Amino acid sequence: MRNWKPIYIENSKVPVWLSKFAPIEIGAITLFFLVFSRGTISEETKRHEYIHFQQMLETFLLGFIILYYWDYLKGYIKYNHGRIAYHSIRAEQEAYDNDHDENYLATRPRFSWIKKYKV
């Protein structure tokens, strides 16, 4: 599974539409094996979304969705602010902390984001 890669779709309207319902302006989003980007996708954003793709594979998608929204809800209750709640999500913490590291994807420990990061 580590070598599986998502399909990147650039210049998509999907992030634009979803931004209307999100606490942030979405530049790119992973929806299981598809990554939709507003414009041309940078290597850093590809790594960020690839990390989410691997998180989804680890938790069989449904687990990822449950954990993602649970973390957001906990963050929103704790901080009462959508953007801060978004950045407190464990999946986002791992992706933002490591999207600049070109070697991270090759050495990324499975499931560590669930225990390593806290809301």
Backbone as XML, in Angstrom:
<?xml version="1.0"?>
<chain id="A" units="angstrom">
  <residue number="1" name="MET">
    <atom name="N" x="0.814" y="-1.201" z="0.000"/>
    <atom name="CA" x="0.000" y="0.000" z="0.000"/>
    <atom name="C" x="0.855" y="1.262" z="0.000"/>
  </residue>
  <residue number="2" name="ARG">
    <atom name="N" x="2.050" y="1.174" z="0.542"/>
    <atom name="CA" x="2.920" y="2.335" z="0.628"/>
    <atom name="C" x="3.233" y="2.910" z="-0.749"/>
  </residue>
  <residue number="3" name="ASN">
    <atom name="N" x="3.271" y="2.070" z="-1.761"/>
    <atom name="CA" x="3.608" y="2.528" z="-3.110"/>
    <atom name="C" x="2.386" y="2.962" z="-3.919"/>
  </residue>
  <residue number="4" name="TRP">
    <atom name="N" x="1.208" y="2.760" z="-3.391"/>
    <atom name="CA" x="0.003" y="3.211" z="-4.095"/>
    <atom name="C" x="-0.016" y="4.724" z="-4.116"/>
  </residue>
  <residue number="5" name="LYS">
    <atom name="N" x="-0.438" y="5.291" z="-5.218"/>
    <atom name="CA" x="-0.475" y="6.744" z="-5.352"/>
    <atom name="C" x="-1.868" y="7.182" z="-5.786"/>
  </residue>
  <residue number="6" name="PRO">
    <atom name="N" x="-2.286" y="8.346" z="-5.330"/>
    <atom name="CA" x="-3.582" y="8.871" z="-5.777"/>
    <atom name="C" x="-3.468" y="9.448" z="-7.181"/>
  </residue>
  <residue number="7" name="ILE">
    <atom name="N" x="-4.591" y="9.751" z="-7.759"/>
    <atom name="CA" x="-4.643" y="10.398" z="-9.074"/>
    <atom name="C" x="-4.853" y="11.887" z="-8.831"/>
  </residue>
  <residue number="8" name="TYR">
    <atom name="N" x="-3.992" y="12.716" z="-9.410"/>
    <atom name="CA" x="-4.055" y="14.163" z="-9.215"/>
    <atom name="C" x="-4.820" y="14.812" z="-10.365"/>
  </residue>
  <residue number="9" name="ILE">
    <atom name="N" x="-5.804" y="15.621" z="-10.000"/>
    <atom name="CA" x="-6.620" y="16.336" z="-10.984"/>
    <atom name="C" x="-6.443" y="17.825" z="-10.728"/>
  </residue>
  <residue number="10" name="GLU">
    <atom name="N" x="-5.790" y="18.490" z="-11.659"/>
    <atom name="CA" x="-5.497" y="19.916" z="-11.505"/>
    <atom name="C" x="-6.592" y="20.776" z="-12.139"/>
  </residue>
  <residue number="11" name="ASN">
    <atom name="N" x="-6.623" y="22.041" z="-11.727"/>
    <atom name="CA" x="-7.576" y="23.028" z="-12.252"/>
    <atom name="C" x="-9.024" y="22.560" z="-12.114"/>
  </residue>
  <residue number="12" name="SER">
    <atom name="N" x="-9.343" y="22.037" z="-10.944"/>
    <atom name="CA" x="-10.672" y="21.502" z="-10.662"/>
    <atom name="C" x="-11.511" y="22.528" z="-9.909"/>
  </residue>
  <residue number="13" name="LYS">
    <atom name="N" x="-12.806" y="22.464" z="-10.095"/>
    <atom name="CA" x="-13.741" y="23.317" z="-9.359"/>
    <atom name="C" x="-14.160" y="22.684" z="-8.025"/>
  </residue>
  <residue number="14" name="VAL">
    <atom name="N" x="-13.834" y="21.427" z="-7.800"/>
    <atom name="CA" x="-14.236" y="20.733" z="-6.573"/>
    <atom name="C" x="-13.762" y="21.479" z="-5.323"/>
  </residue>
  <residue number="15" name="PRO">
    <atom name="N" x="-12.474" y="21.883" z="-5.228"/>
    <atom name="CA" x="-12.061" y="22.634" z="-4.033"/>
    <atom name="C" x="-12.800" y="23.972" z="-3.884"/>
  </residue>
  <residue number="16" name="VAL">
    <atom name="N" x="-13.128" y="24.588" z="-4.986"/>
    <atom name="CA" x="-13.858" y="25.857" z="-4.950"/>
    <atom name="C" x="-15.243" y="25.635" z="-4.352"/>
  </residue>
  <residue number="17" name="TRP">
    <atom name="N" x="-15.944" y="24.620" z="-4.827"/>
    <atom name="CA" x="-17.290" y="24.325" z="-4.323"/>
    <atom name="C" x="-17.260" y="23.940" z="-2.852"/>
  </residue>
  <residue number="18" name="LEU">
    <atom name="N" x="-16.314" y="23.065" z="-2.479"/>
    <atom name="CA" x="-16.250" y="22.596" z="-1.095"/>
    <atom name="C" x="-15.824" y="23.696" z="-0.126"/>
  </residue>
  <residue number="19" name="SER">
    <atom name="N" x="-15.093" y="24.689" z="-0.616"/>
    <atom name="CA" x="-14.680" y="25.807" z="0.235"/>
    <atom name="C" x="-15.867" y="26.589" z="0.772"/>
  </residue>
  <residue number="20" name="LYS">
    <atom name="N" x="-16.992" y="26.516" z="0.081"/>
    <atom name="CA" x="-18.192" y="27.224" z="0.532"/>
    <atom name="C" x="-18.721" y="26.657" z="1.850"/>
  </residue>
  <residue number="21" name="PHE">
    <atom name="N" x="-18.348" y="25.400" z="2.165"/>
    <atom name="CA" x="-18.828" y="24.730" z="3.368"/>
    <atom name="C" x="-17.738" y="24.512" z="4.409"/>
  </residue>
  <residue number="22" name="ALA">
    <atom name="N" x="-16.510" y="24.893" z="4.090"/>
    <atom name="CA" x="-15.363" y="24.608" z="4.957"/>
    <atom name="C" x="-14.922" y="25.856" z="5.726"/>
  </residue>
  <residue number="23" name="PRO">
    <atom name="N" x="-14.229" y="25.657" z="6.838"/>
    <atom name="CA" x="-13.737" y="26.801" z="7.607"/>
    <atom name="C" x="-12.484" y="27.444" z="7.001"/>
  </residue>
  <residue number="24" name="ILE">
    <atom name="N" x="-11.966" y="26.840" z="5.926"/>
    <atom name="CA" x="-10.784" y="27.366" z="5.247"/>
    <atom name="C" x="-11.060" y="27.404" z="3.744"/>
  </residue>
  <residue number="25" name="GLU">
    <atom name="N" x="-10.216" y="28.106" z="3.026"/>
    <atom name="CA" x="-10.289" y="28.053" z="1.565"/>
    <atom name="C" x="-9.460" y="26.858" z="1.116"/>
  </residue>
  <residue number="26" name="ILE">
    <atom name="N" x="-10.098" y="25.895" z="0.513"/>
    <atom name="CA" x="-9.443" y="24.648" z="0.134"/>
    <atom name="C" x="-8.679" y="24.846" z="-1.177"/>
  </residue>
  <residue number="27" name="GLY">
    <atom name="N" x="-7.387" y="24.534" z="-1.132"/>
    <atom name="CA" x="-6.556" y="24.597" z="-2.333"/>
    <atom name="C" x="-6.513" y="23.257" z="-3.033"/>
  </residue>
  <residue number="28" name="ALA">
    <atom name="N" x="-6.498" y="22.194" z="-2.234"/>
    <atom name="CA" x="-6.499" y="20.827" z="-2.761"/>
    <atom name="C" x="-7.167" y="19.939" z="-1.716"/>
  </residue>
  <residue number="29" name="ILE">
    <atom name="N" x="-7.778" y="18.871" z="-2.201"/>
    <atom name="CA" x="-8.457" y="17.945" z="-1.285"/>
    <atom name="C" x="-8.354" y="16.525" z="-1.837"/>
  </residue>
  <residue number="30" name="THR">
    <atom name="N" x="-8.132" y="15.585" z="-0.917"/>
    <atom name="CA" x="-8.082" y="14.170" z="-1.274"/>
    <atom name="C" x="-9.427" y="13.542" z="-0.980"/>
  </residue>
  <residue number="31" name="LEU">
    <atom name="N" x="-10.024" y="12.959" z="-1.983"/>
    <atom name="CA" x="-11.265" y="12.202" z="-1.823"/>
    <atom name="C" x="-10.959" y="10.780" z="-2.262"/>
  </residue>
  <residue number="32" name="PHE">
    <atom name="N" x="-10.577" y="9.992" z="-1.309"/>
    <atom name="CA" x="-10.056" y="8.640" z="-1.421"/>
    <atom name="C" x="-8.888" y="8.555" z="-2.390"/>
  </residue>
  <residue number="33" name="PHE">
    <atom name="N" x="-9.044" y="8.108" z="-3.615"/>
    <atom name="CA" x="-7.895" y="7.952" z="-4.501"/>
    <atom name="C" x="-7.748" y="9.107" z="-5.494"/>
  </residue>
  <residue number="34" name="LEU">
    <atom name="N" x="-8.573" y="10.134" z="-5.344"/>
    <atom name="CA" x="-8.503" y="11.305" z="-6.219"/>
    <atom name="C" x="-8.096" y="12.536" z="-5.417"/>
  </residue>
  <residue number="35" name="VAL">
    <atom name="N" x="-7.180" y="13.324" z="-5.961"/>
    <atom name="CA" x="-6.786" y="14.593" z="-5.358"/>
    <atom name="C" x="-7.183" y="15.688" z="-6.333"/>
  </residue>
  <residue number="36" name="PHE">
    <atom name="N" x="-8.049" y="16.582" z="-5.874"/>
    <atom name="CA" x="-8.523" y="17.695" z="-6.686"/>
    <atom name="C" x="-7.793" y="18.957" z="-6.246"/>
  </residue>
  <residue number="37" name="SER">
    <atom name="N" x="-7.269" y="19.705" z="-7.204"/>
    <atom name="CA" x="-6.542" y="20.931" z="-6.911"/>
    <atom name="C" x="-7.134" y="22.087" z="-7.700"/>
  </residue>
  <residue number="38" name="ARG">
    <atom name="N" x="-7.178" y="23.274" z="-7.073"/>
    <atom name="CA" x="-7.694" y="24.476" z="-7.747"/>
    <atom name="C" x="-6.875" y="24.832" z="-8.978"/>
  </residue>
  <residue number="39" name="GLY">
    <atom name="N" x="-5.581" y="24.713" z="-8.854"/>
    <atom name="CA" x="-4.682" y="25.086" z="-9.951"/>
    <atom name="C" x="-3.660" y="24.001" z="-10.159"/>
  </residue>
  <residue number="40" name="THR">
    <atom name="N" x="-2.481" y="24.404" z="-10.581"/>
    <atom name="CA" x="-1.380" y="23.458" z="-10.725"/>
    <atom name="C" x="-0.936" y="23.055" z="-9.323"/>
  </residue>
  <residue number="41" name="ILE">
    <atom name="N" x="-0.719" y="21.783" z="-9.131"/>
    <atom name="CA" x="-0.401" y="21.273" z="-7.796"/>
    <atom name="C" x="1.118" y="21.209" z="-7.603"/>
  </residue>
  <residue number="42" name="SER">
    <atom name="N" x="1.592" y="21.804" z="-6.521"/>
    <atom name="CA" x="3.030" y="21.815" z="-6.222"/>
    <atom name="C" x="3.460" y="20.467" z="-5.654"/>
  </residue>
  <residue number="43" name="GLU">
    <atom name="N" x="4.758" y="20.225" z="-5.647"/>
    <atom name="CA" x="5.284" y="18.979" z="-5.077"/>
    <atom name="C" x="4.971" y="18.901" z="-3.581"/>
  </residue>
  <residue number="44" name="GLU">
    <atom name="N" x="5.039" y="20.031" z="-2.887"/>
    <atom name="CA" x="4.724" y="20.043" z="-1.453"/>
    <atom name="C" x="3.260" y="19.664" z="-1.212"/>
  </residue>
  <residue number="45" name="THR">
    <atom name="N" x="2.368" y="20.204" z="-2.022"/>
    <atom name="CA" x="0.947" y="19.875" z="-1.882"/>
    <atom name="C" x="0.694" y="18.421" z="-2.262"/>
  </residue>
  <residue number="46" name="LYS">
    <atom name="N" x="1.406" y="17.925" z="-3.265"/>
    <atom name="CA" x="1.277" y="16.504" z="-3.620"/>
    <atom name="C" x="1.660" y="15.625" z="-2.434"/>
  </residue>
  <residue number="47" name="ARG">
    <atom name="N" x="2.769" y="15.972" z="-1.756"/>
    <atom name="CA" x="3.177" y="15.188" z="-0.581"/>
    <atom name="C" x="2.137" y="15.295" z="0.525"/>
  </residue>
  <residue number="48" name="HIS">
    <atom name="N" x="1.605" y="16.493" z="0.748"/>
    <atom name="CA" x="0.587" y="16.700" z="1.782"/>
    <atom name="C" x="-0.632" y="15.805" z="1.515"/>
  </residue>
  <residue number="49" name="GLU">
    <atom name="N" x="-1.116" y="15.836" z="0.299"/>
    <atom name="CA" x="-2.306" y="15.050" z="-0.044"/>
    <atom name="C" x="-1.994" y="13.553" z="-0.098"/>
  </residue>
  <residue number="50" name="TYR">
    <atom name="N" x="-0.775" y="13.197" z="-0.481"/>
    <atom name="CA" x="-0.374" y="11.789" z="-0.480"/>
    <atom name="C" x="-0.365" y="11.238" z="0.944"/>
  </residue>
  <residue number="51" name="ILE">
    <atom name="N" x="0.044" y="12.064" z="1.909"/>
    <atom name="CA" x="0.002" y="11.652" z="3.315"/>
    <atom name="C" x="-1.446" y="11.355" z="3.702"/>
  </residue>
  <residue number="52" name="HIS">
    <atom name="N" x="-2.372" y="12.226" z="3.311"/>
    <atom name="CA" x="-3.790" y="11.961" z="3.598"/>
    <atom name="C" x="-4.261" y="10.671" z="2.916"/>
  </residue>
  <residue number="53" name="PHE">
    <atom name="N" x="-3.820" y="10.451" z="1.698"/>
    <atom name="CA" x="-4.182" y="9.229" z="0.976"/>
    <atom name="C" x="-3.718" y="8.000" z="1.757"/>
  </residue>
  <residue number="54" name="GLN">
    <atom name="N" x="-2.487" y="8.034" z="2.271"/>
    <atom name="CA" x="-1.979" y="6.911" z="3.056"/>
    <atom name="C" x="-2.752" y="6.753" z="4.372"/>
  </residue>
  <residue number="55" name="GLN">
    <atom name="N" x="-3.121" y="7.870" z="4.987"/>
    <atom name="CA" x="-3.931" y="7.809" z="6.212"/>
    <atom name="C" x="-5.269" y="7.132" z="5.928"/>
  </residue>
  <residue number="56" name="MET">
    <atom name="N" x="-5.855" y="7.447" z="4.783"/>
    <atom name="CA" x="-7.138" y="6.836" z="4.403"/>
    <atom name="C" x="-6.985" y="5.345" z="4.183"/>
  </residue>
  <residue number="57" name="LEU">
    <atom name="N" x="-5.886" y="4.944" z="3.543"/>
    <atom name="CA" x="-5.649" y="3.516" z="3.326"/>
    <atom name="C" x="-5.474" y="2.790" z="4.668"/>
  </residue>
  <residue number="58" name="GLU">
    <atom name="N" x="-4.747" y="3.395" z="5.594"/>
    <atom name="CA" x="-4.499" y="2.781" z="6.900"/>
    <atom name="C" x="-5.781" y="2.557" z="7.686"/>
  </residue>
  <residue number="59" name="THR">
    <atom name="N" x="-6.716" y="3.463" z="7.559"/>
    <atom name="CA" x="-7.930" y="3.414" z="8.374"/>
    <atom name="C" x="-9.160" y="3.009" z="7.560"/>
  </residue>
  <residue number="60" name="PHE">
    <atom name="N" x="-8.924" y="2.491" z="6.366"/>
    <atom name="CA" x="-10.007" y="2.002" z="5.509"/>
    <atom name="C" x="-11.068" y="3.058" z="5.233"/>
  </residue>
  <residue number="61" name="LEU">
    <atom name="N" x="-10.646" y="4.269" z="4.994"/>
    <atom name="CA" x="-11.468" y="5.418" z="4.626"/>
    <atom name="C" x="-12.490" y="5.783" z="5.692"/>
  </residue>
  <residue number="62" name="LEU">
    <atom name="N" x="-13.333" y="4.865" z="6.078"/>
    <atom name="CA" x="-14.373" y="5.175" z="7.065"/>
    <atom name="C" x="-13.742" y="5.597" z="8.395"/>
  </residue>
  <residue number="63" name="GLY">
    <atom name="N" x="-12.710" y="4.907" z="8.810"/>
    <atom name="CA" x="-12.003" y="5.277" z="10.034"/>
    <atom name="C" x="-11.394" y="6.660" z="9.924"/>
  </residue>
  <residue number="64" name="PHE">
    <atom name="N" x="-10.860" y="6.983" z="8.753"/>
    <atom name="CA" x="-10.287" y="8.312" z="8.531"/>
    <atom name="C" x="-11.362" y="9.386" z="8.663"/>
  </residue>
  <residue number="65" name="ILE">
    <atom name="N" x="-12.489" y="9.168" z="8.039"/>
    <atom name="CA" x="-13.585" y="10.142" z="8.091"/>
    <atom name="C" x="-14.044" y="10.356" z="9.532"/>
  </residue>
  <residue number="66" name="ILE">
    <atom name="N" x="-14.206" y="9.263" z="10.271"/>
    <atom name="CA" x="-14.644" y="9.357" z="11.668"/>
    <atom name="C" x="-13.618" y="10.121" z="12.502"/>
  </residue>
  <residue number="67" name="LEU">
    <atom name="N" x="-12.338" y="9.740" z="12.398"/>
    <atom name="CA" x="-11.288" y="10.410" z="13.171"/>
    <atom name="C" x="-11.163" y="11.883" z="12.776"/>
  </residue>
  <residue number="68" name="TYR">
    <atom name="N" x="-11.248" y="12.160" z="11.481"/>
    <atom name="CA" x="-11.094" y="13.533" z="10.977"/>
    <atom name="C" x="-12.174" y="14.435" z="11.564"/>
  </residue>
  <residue number="69" name="TYR">
    <atom name="N" x="-13.424" y="14.002" z="11.476"/>
    <atom name="CA" x="-14.516" y="14.829" z="11.978"/>
    <atom name="C" x="-14.570" y="14.847" z="13.508"/>
  </residue>
  <residue number="70" name="TRP">
    <atom name="N" x="-14.180" y="13.766" z="14.156"/>
    <atom name="CA" x="-14.100" y="13.743" z="15.611"/>
    <atom name="C" x="-13.063" y="14.764" z="16.087"/>
  </residue>
  <residue number="71" name="ASP">
    <atom name="N" x="-11.889" y="14.752" z="15.455"/>
    <atom name="CA" x="-10.850" y="15.711" z="15.826"/>
    <atom name="C" x="-11.305" y="17.148" z="15.574"/>
  </residue>
  <residue number="72" name="TYR">
    <atom name="N" x="-11.987" y="17.372" z="14.460"/>
    <atom name="CA" x="-12.471" y="18.724" z="14.166"/>
    <atom name="C" x="-13.479" y="19.165" z="15.230"/>
  </residue>
  <residue number="73" name="LEU">
    <atom name="N" x="-14.397" y="18.281" z="15.567"/>
    <atom name="CA" x="-15.404" y="18.611" z="16.571"/>
    <atom name="C" x="-14.754" y="18.917" z="17.922"/>
  </residue>
  <residue number="74" name="LYS">
    <atom name="N" x="-13.801" y="18.074" z="18.341"/>
    <atom name="CA" x="-13.085" y="18.329" z="19.591"/>
    <atom name="C" x="-12.360" y="19.663" z="19.545"/>
  </residue>
  <residue number="75" name="GLY">
    <atom name="N" x="-11.700" y="19.943" z="18.429"/>
    <atom name="CA" x="-10.979" y="21.206" z="18.275"/>
    <atom name="C" x="-11.918" y="22.393" z="18.276"/>
  </residue>
  <residue number="76" name="TYR">
    <atom name="N" x="-13.077" y="22.232" z="17.665"/>
    <atom name="CA" x="-14.023" y="23.344" z="17.612"/>
    <atom name="C" x="-14.594" y="23.634" z="19.002"/>
  </residue>
  <residue number="77" name="ILE">
    <atom name="N" x="-14.892" y="22.573" z="19.730"/>
    <atom name="CA" x="-15.392" y="22.751" z="21.101"/>
    <atom name="C" x="-14.309" y="23.396" z="21.971"/>
  </residue>
  <residue number="78" name="LYS">
    <atom name="N" x="-13.073" y="22.961" z="21.804"/>
    <atom name="CA" x="-11.970" y="23.468" z="22.614"/>
    <atom name="C" x="-11.623" y="24.919" z="22.280"/>
  </residue>
  <residue number="79" name="TYR">
    <atom name="N" x="-11.561" y="25.253" z="20.965"/>
    <atom name="CA" x="-11.077" y="26.570" z="20.545"/>
    <atom name="C" x="-12.175" y="27.510" z="20.048"/>
  </residue>
  <residue number="80" name="ASN">
    <atom name="N" x="-13.356" y="26.972" z="19.753"/>
    <atom name="CA" x="-14.472" y="27.771" z="19.247"/>
    <atom name="C" x="-14.086" y="28.601" z="18.014"/>
  </residue>
  <residue number="81" name="HIS">
    <atom name="N" x="-13.272" y="27.983" z="17.156"/>
    <atom name="CA" x="-12.798" y="28.675" z="15.954"/>
    <atom name="C" x="-12.518" y="27.627" z="14.874"/>
  </residue>
  <residue number="82" name="GLY">
    <atom name="N" x="-13.175" y="27.772" z="13.715"/>
    <atom name="CA" x="-13.079" y="26.769" z="12.656"/>
    <atom name="C" x="-11.682" y="26.545" z="12.123"/>
  </residue>
  <residue number="83" name="ARG">
    <atom name="N" x="-10.934" y="27.613" z="11.865"/>
    <atom name="CA" x="-9.588" y="27.473" z="11.303"/>
    <atom name="C" x="-8.647" y="26.793" z="12.293"/>
  </residue>
  <residue number="84" name="ILE">
    <atom name="N" x="-8.733" y="27.183" z="13.559"/>
    <atom name="CA" x="-7.881" y="26.564" z="14.584"/>
    <atom name="C" x="-8.272" y="25.096" z="14.759"/>
  </residue>
  <residue number="85" name="ALA">
    <atom name="N" x="-9.564" y="24.804" z="14.742"/>
    <atom name="CA" x="-10.029" y="23.421" z="14.859"/>
    <atom name="C" x="-9.496" y="22.579" z="13.697"/>
  </residue>
  <residue number="86" name="TYR">
    <atom name="N" x="-9.515" y="23.145" z="12.490"/>
    <atom name="CA" x="-8.991" y="22.442" z="11.306"/>
    <atom name="C" x="-7.512" y="22.105" z="11.506"/>
  </residue>
  <residue number="87" name="HIS">
    <atom name="N" x="-6.726" y="23.053" z="11.961"/>
    <atom name="CA" x="-5.287" y="22.816" z="12.142"/>
    <atom name="C" x="-4.987" y="21.916" z="13.336"/>
  </residue>
  <residue number="88" name="SER">
    <atom name="N" x="-5.974" y="21.667" z="14.200"/>
    <atom name="CA" x="-5.760" y="20.771" z="15.331"/>
    <atom name="C" x="-6.054" y="19.308" z="14.987"/>
  </residue>
  <residue number="89" name="ILE">
    <atom name="N" x="-6.583" y="19.052" z="13.801"/>
    <atom name="CA" x="-6.878" y="17.675" z="13.369"/>
    <atom name="C" x="-5.566" y="16.909" z="13.223"/>
  </residue>
  <residue number="90" name="ARG">
    <atom name="N" x="-5.492" y="15.732" z="13.826"/>
    <atom name="CA" x="-4.248" y="14.952" z="13.800"/>
    <atom name="C" x="-3.764" y="14.649" z="12.389"/>
  </residue>
  <residue number="91" name="ALA">
    <atom name="N" x="-4.680" y="14.334" z="11.497"/>
    <atom name="CA" x="-4.303" y="14.040" z="10.110"/>
    <atom name="C" x="-3.661" y="15.264" z="9.459"/>
  </residue>
  <residue number="92" name="GLU">
    <atom name="N" x="-4.195" y="16.439" z="9.742"/>
    <atom name="CA" x="-3.633" y="17.672" z="9.185"/>
    <atom name="C" x="-2.286" y="18.000" z="9.822"/>
  </residue>
  <residue number="93" name="GLN">
    <atom name="N" x="-2.155" y="17.740" z="11.112"/>
    <atom name="CA" x="-0.885" y="18.010" z="11.785"/>
    <atom name="C" x="0.248" y="17.210" z="11.137"/>
  </residue>
  <residue number="94" name="GLU">
    <atom name="N" x="0.001" y="15.913" z="10.904"/>
    <atom name="CA" x="1.048" y="15.103" z="10.274"/>
    <atom name="C" x="1.349" y="15.619" z="8.877"/>
  </residue>
  <residue number="95" name="ALA">
    <atom name="N" x="0.331" y="15.915" z="8.102"/>
    <atom name="CA" x="0.537" y="16.354" z="6.721"/>
    <atom name="C" x="1.289" y="17.686" z="6.663"/>
  </residue>
  <residue number="96" name="TYR">
    <atom name="N" x="0.887" y="18.654" z="7.483"/>
    <atom name="CA" x="1.576" y="19.955" z="7.482"/>
    <atom name="C" x="3.002" y="19.847" z="8.030"/>
  </residue>
  <residue number="97" name="ASP">
    <atom name="N" x="3.201" y="19.008" z="9.045"/>
    <atom name="CA" x="4.547" y="18.862" z="9.622"/>
    <atom name="C" x="5.534" y="18.226" z="8.658"/>
  </residue>
  <residue number="98" name="ASN">
    <atom name="N" x="5.049" y="17.449" z="7.699"/>
    <atom name="CA" x="5.961" y="16.652" z="6.876"/>
    <atom name="C" x="5.856" y="16.874" z="5.376"/>
  </residue>
  <residue number="99" name="ASP">
    <atom name="N" x="4.989" y="17.766" z="4.914"/>
    <atom name="CA" x="4.833" y="17.933" z="3.463"/>
    <atom name="C" x="6.044" y="18.572" z="2.792"/>
  </residue>
  <residue number="100" name="HIS">
    <atom name="N" x="6.936" y="19.156" z="3.557"/>
    <atom name="CA" x="8.149" y="19.767" z="3.005"/>
    <atom name="C" x="9.302" y="18.758" z="2.899"/>
  </residue>
  <residue number="101" name="ASP">
    <atom name="N" x="9.178" y="17.618" z="3.582"/>
    <atom name="CA" x="10.246" y="16.611" z="3.651"/>
    <atom name="C" x="10.122" y="15.625" z="2.490"/>
  </residue>
  <residue number="102" name="GLU">
    <atom name="N" x="11.049" y="15.716" z="1.553"/>
    <atom name="CA" x="11.005" y="14.859" z="0.363"/>
    <atom name="C" x="11.202" y="13.384" z="0.679"/>
  </residue>
  <residue number="103" name="ASN">
    <atom name="N" x="11.803" y="13.059" z="1.820"/>
    <atom name="CA" x="12.069" y="11.667" z="2.192"/>
    <atom name="C" x="11.011" y="11.071" z="3.118"/>
  </residue>
  <residue number="104" name="TYR">
    <atom name="N" x="10.117" y="11.884" z="3.619"/>
    <atom name="CA" x="9.161" y="11.411" z="4.621"/>
    <atom name="C" x="8.283" y="10.276" z="4.113"/>
  </residue>
  <residue number="105" name="LEU">
    <atom name="N" x="7.846" y="10.363" z="2.889"/>
    <atom name="CA" x="6.918" y="9.351" z="2.374"/>
    <atom name="C" x="7.547" y="7.963" z="2.316"/>
  </residue>
  <residue number="106" name="ALA">
    <atom name="N" x="8.853" y="7.903" z="2.103"/>
    <atom name="CA" x="9.536" y="6.609" z="2.042"/>
    <atom name="C" x="9.734" y="5.990" z="3.423"/>
  </residue>
  <residue number="107" name="THR">
    <atom name="N" x="9.770" y="6.828" z="4.459"/>
    <atom name="CA" x="10.058" y="6.326" z="5.803"/>
    <atom name="C" x="8.895" y="6.529" z="6.773"/>
  </residue>
  <residue number="108" name="ARG">
    <atom name="N" x="7.797" y="7.004" z="6.284"/>
    <atom name="CA" x="6.647" y="7.350" z="7.124"/>
    <atom name="C" x="6.169" y="6.144" z="7.925"/>
  </residue>
  <residue number="109" name="PRO">
    <atom name="N" x="6.134" y="6.272" z="9.271"/>
    <atom name="CA" x="5.634" y="5.166" z="10.085"/>
    <atom name="C" x="4.109" y="5.053" z="9.982"/>
  </residue>
  <residue number="110" name="ARG">
    <atom name="N" x="3.646" y="3.861" z="9.800"/>
    <atom name="CA" x="2.208" y="3.612" z="9.705"/>
    <atom name="C" x="1.509" y="3.923" z="11.027"/>
  </residue>
  <residue number="111" name="PHE">
    <atom name="N" x="0.353" y="4.552" z="10.953"/>
    <atom name="CA" x="-0.536" y="4.828" z="12.093"/>
    <atom name="C" x="0.034" y="5.751" z="13.165"/>
  </residue>
  <residue number="112" name="SER">
    <atom name="N" x="1.255" y="6.213" z="13.031"/>
    <atom name="CA" x="1.849" y="7.000" z="14.117"/>
    <atom name="C" x="1.104" y="8.319" z="14.339"/>
  </residue>
  <residue number="113" name="TRP">
    <atom name="N" x="0.487" y="8.856" z="13.305"/>
    <atom name="CA" x="-0.230" y="10.132" z="13.413"/>
    <atom name="C" x="-1.372" y="10.051" z="14.414"/>
  </residue>
  <residue number="114" name="ILE">
    <atom name="N" x="-1.932" y="8.868" z="14.611"/>
    <atom name="CA" x="-3.070" y="8.727" z="15.518"/>
    <atom name="C" x="-2.620" y="8.906" z="16.965"/>
  </residue>
  <residue number="115" name="LYS">
    <atom name="N" x="-1.425" y="8.400" z="17.303"/>
    <atom name="CA" x="-0.936" y="8.500" z="18.674"/>
    <atom name="C" x="-0.001" y="9.683" z="18.889"/>
  </residue>
  <residue number="116" name="LYS">
    <atom name="N" x="0.753" y="10.053" z="17.870"/>
    <atom name="CA" x="1.773" y="11.095" z="18.022"/>
    <atom name="C" x="1.159" y="12.484" z="18.222"/>
  </residue>
  <residue number="117" name="TYR">
    <atom name="N" x="0.103" y="12.778" z="17.505"/>
    <atom name="CA" x="-0.486" y="14.121" z="17.541"/>
    <atom name="C" x="-1.719" y="14.155" z="18.433"/>
  </residue>
  <residue number="118" name="LYS">
    <atom name="N" x="-1.948" y="15.298" z="19.037"/>
    <atom name="CA" x="-3.089" y="15.491" z="19.931"/>
    <atom name="C" x="-3.914" y="16.695" z="19.463"/>
  </residue>
  <residue number="119" name="VAL">
    <atom name="N" x="-5.207" y="16.643" z="19.677"/>
    <atom name="CA" x="-6.087" y="17.762" z="19.343"/>
    <atom name="C" x="-5.910" y="18.835" z="20.391"/>
  </residue>
</chain>
